[in-house]
């Protein structure tokens, strides 16, 4: 089932999410619905707070990036094969070069900004079967994970831009929270009385 994406301005997007366990009700259904919702919105990542659930769960599938001609054959191969569910994730370390990339977010439609992140991360997480991993990722995969991880920490990519950029974006962000934006996927806007689809 495709779930509506929570829009900028909803307090859930600014809240640190809670850990979950095997007893979390309907977890498999939640994960399946989140994948369907992410693909329906043409996303490469989706965090539970973006569908109104304040739990430490996010998904990443970087395969759409594999179509981009600017990446090497090896990078394309890595991007095409990377699909992962992250539960109770904790970034242990971020290192490497500072790297600027133009980011967007399903919760903040039609807004893209340059965000600087470290190029390599080490992350501890559990998969959908609660098997534990500690892995290192780099490049675009690391960036998508960092972006989604920020969501479960209550941080948005717009929090990482300069104060000048924030002031310039204020009107656009206010309009998004009021539903004054055009999207081709279901959204739930915090500052209007009824849902738009």
C-alpha positions as CSV (number, residue, x, y, z in Angstrom):
1,X,0.0,0.0,0.0
2,X,1.4,3.4,-1.0
3,X,1.5,5.7,2.1
4,X,1.4,9.5,1.9
5,X,4.8,11.2,2.3
6,X,4.8,13.6,5.2
7,X,5.7,17.2,4.1
8,X,8.1,19.7,5.5
9,X,6.6,21.4,8.6
10,X,5.3,18.3,10.3
11,X,6.8,18.0,13.8
12,X,7.6,14.2,13.3
13,X,10.3,15.2,10.8
14,X,12.2,17.1,13.6
15,X,11.9,14.4,16.2
16,X,14.6,11.8,17.0
17,X,13.0,8.4,16.2
18,X,12.8,5.5,18.7
19,X,14.5,2.1,18.4
20,X,12.4,-0.9,17.5
21,X,12.6,-4.7,18.0
22,X,11.2,-8.0,16.6
23,X,8.0,-7.4,18.5
24,X,7.2,-4.2,16.7
25,X,3.7,-4.7,15.3
26,X,3.3,-5.2,11.5
27,X,6.9,-4.5,10.8
28,X,7.1,-6.6,7.7
29,X,4.0,-4.8,6.3
30,X,5.5,-1.4,7.2
31,X,8.7,-2.2,5.3
32,X,6.8,-3.5,2.3
33,X,4.6,-0.4,2.3
34,X,7.6,1.9,2.6
35,X,9.3,0.3,-0.4
36,X,6.1,0.6,-2.4
37,X,5.8,4.2,-1.4
38,X,9.5,5.0,-2.1
39,X,9.2,3.5,-5.6
40,X,5.9,5.2,-6.2
41,X,7.5,8.6,-5.5
42,X,10.6,7.7,-7.6
43,X,12.9,8.0,-4.5
44,X,16.2,6.3,-3.7
45,X,15.7,6.4,0.0
46,X,12.8,6.7,2.5
47,X,12.8,6.9,6.3
48,X,9.9,5.9,8.6
49,X,9.3,9.5,9.9
50,X,8.6,10.5,6.3
51,X,5.5,8.2,6.4
52,X,4.5,9.4,9.9
53,X,6.3,6.7,12.0
54,X,8.8,7.9,14.5
55,X,10.9,4.7,14.5
56,X,14.5,4.0,13.5
57,X,13.9,2.4,10.1
58,X,15.0,3.6,6.7
59,X,15.4,2.0,3.2
60,X,17.9,2.7,0.4
61,X,17.8,1.6,-3.2
62,X,20.4,3.4,-5.3
63,X,19.6,1.6,-8.6
64,X,18.1,4.6,-10.3
65,X,21.5,6.3,-10.1
66,X,23.0,3.5,-12.2
67,X,21.4,5.1,-15.3
68,X,23.5,8.2,-14.9
69,X,26.2,8.3,-17.5
70,X,28.6,10.4,-15.4
71,X,29.5,7.4,-13.2
72,X,32.2,4.8,-13.9
73,X,31.2,1.3,-14.9
74,X,32.3,0.0,-11.5
75,X,30.3,2.8,-9.6
76,X,27.2,2.0,-11.8
77,X,27.5,-1.7,-10.9
78,X,27.7,-0.9,-7.2
79,X,24.7,1.5,-7.4
80,X,22.6,-0.9,-9.4
81,X,22.9,-3.7,-6.8
82,X,22.5,-1.6,-3.6
83,X,19.2,-2.2,-1.9
84,X,19.1,-2.3,1.9
85,X,16.8,-2.0,4.9
86,X,18.4,-0.3,7.9
87,X,16.9,-0.8,11.4
88,X,18.2,0.9,14.6
89,X,21.1,2.3,12.6
90,X,24.0,4.2,14.3
91,X,26.7,6.0,12.3
92,X,29.9,5.1,14.1
93,X,32.3,7.2,12.0
94,X,32.2,9.7,9.1
95,X,35.5,10.5,7.5
96,X,37.2,11.2,4.1
97,X,36.9,14.2,1.9
98,X,34.2,16.9,2.4
99,X,32.0,16.4,-0.6
100,X,29.3,18.7,-1.9
101,X,26.3,17.3,-3.7
102,X,22.9,18.6,-4.8
103,X,20.4,16.9,-2.6
104,X,16.6,16.8,-2.6
105,X,14.0,15.1,-0.4
106,X,10.6,13.6,-1.0
107,X,9.3,15.5,2.1
108,X,10.6,18.8,0.6
109,X,9.5,18.6,-3.1
110,X,10.9,20.8,-5.8
111,X,13.7,22.1,-3.5
112,X,17.4,21.0,-4.1
113,X,20.5,22.4,-2.4
114,X,24.2,21.7,-2.2
115,X,25.0,19.8,1.0
116,X,28.5,19.0,2.2
117,X,29.0,15.6,3.8
118,X,32.0,13.3,4.4
119,X,32.6,10.8,1.7
120,X,32.9,7.6,3.8
121,X,30.8,6.3,6.7
122,X,31.0,3.3,9.1
123,X,27.5,2.3,10.2
124,X,26.1,-0.3,12.6
125,X,22.6,-1.5,11.9
126,X,20.2,-4.4,11.8
127,X,18.4,-5.8,8.7
128,X,14.7,-6.7,8.5
129,X,15.5,-10.0,10.3
130,X,17.4,-8.1,13.0
131,X,20.7,-9.5,12.0
132,X,23.4,-7.1,13.0
133,X,26.0,-5.6,10.7
134,X,28.9,-3.1,10.9
135,X,29.8,-1.9,7.4
136,X,31.7,0.9,5.6
137,X,30.2,2.7,2.6
138,X,31.6,5.5,0.4
139,X,30.5,7.7,-2.4
140,X,26.9,8.1,-3.4
141,X,25.7,5.1,-1.4
142,X,27.2,6.7,1.8
143,X,25.5,10.0,0.9
144,X,22.1,8.4,0.5
145,X,22.5,6.6,3.8
146,X,23.6,9.8,5.6
147,X,20.6,11.6,4.2
148,X,18.2,8.9,5.4
149,X,20.0,8.5,8.7
150,X,19.5,12.2,9.3
151,X,15.7,11.7,9.1
152,X,15.7,9.2,12.0
153,X,17.8,11.8,14.0
154,X,15.2,14.5,13.3
155,X,17.5,16.4,10.8
156,X,16.6,17.6,7.3
157,X,19.0,18.4,4.5
158,X,17.8,22.0,4.7
159,X,19.2,22.2,8.2
160,X,22.6,21.7,6.7
161,X,22.6,24.7,4.4
162,X,23.9,28.2,5.2
163,X,21.8,30.6,7.2
164,X,21.5,32.8,4.1
165,X,20.2,29.9,2.0
166,X,17.8,29.1,4.9
167,X,16.4,32.6,4.7
168,X,16.1,32.4,0.9
169,X,14.2,29.0,1.2
170,X,11.8,30.1,3.9
171,X,9.0,31.1,1.6
172,X,9.2,27.9,-0.4
173,X,9.3,25.8,2.7
174,X,6.3,27.6,4.2
175,X,4.4,27.0,0.9
176,X,5.3,23.2,1.0
177,X,3.9,22.9,4.6
178,X,0.6,24.5,3.3
179,X,0.4,22.1,0.4
180,X,1.2,24.9,-2.2
181,X,3.4,22.6,-4.3
182,X,3.0,20.3,-7.2
183,X,3.9,16.6,-6.8
184,X,3.0,13.4,-8.6
185,X,2.9,11.3,-5.4
186,X,0.6,11.3,-2.3
187,X,1.6,13.7,0.4
188,X,0.3,14.7,3.8
189,X,0.7,18.4,4.5
190,X,0.8,19.6,8.2
191,X,-0.8,23.0,7.7
192,X,-3.9,22.2,5.7
193,X,-7.0,20.7,7.1
194,X,-7.3,17.7,4.7
195,X,-5.0,15.4,2.8
196,X,-4.1,16.0,-0.8
197,X,-3.4,13.1,-3.1
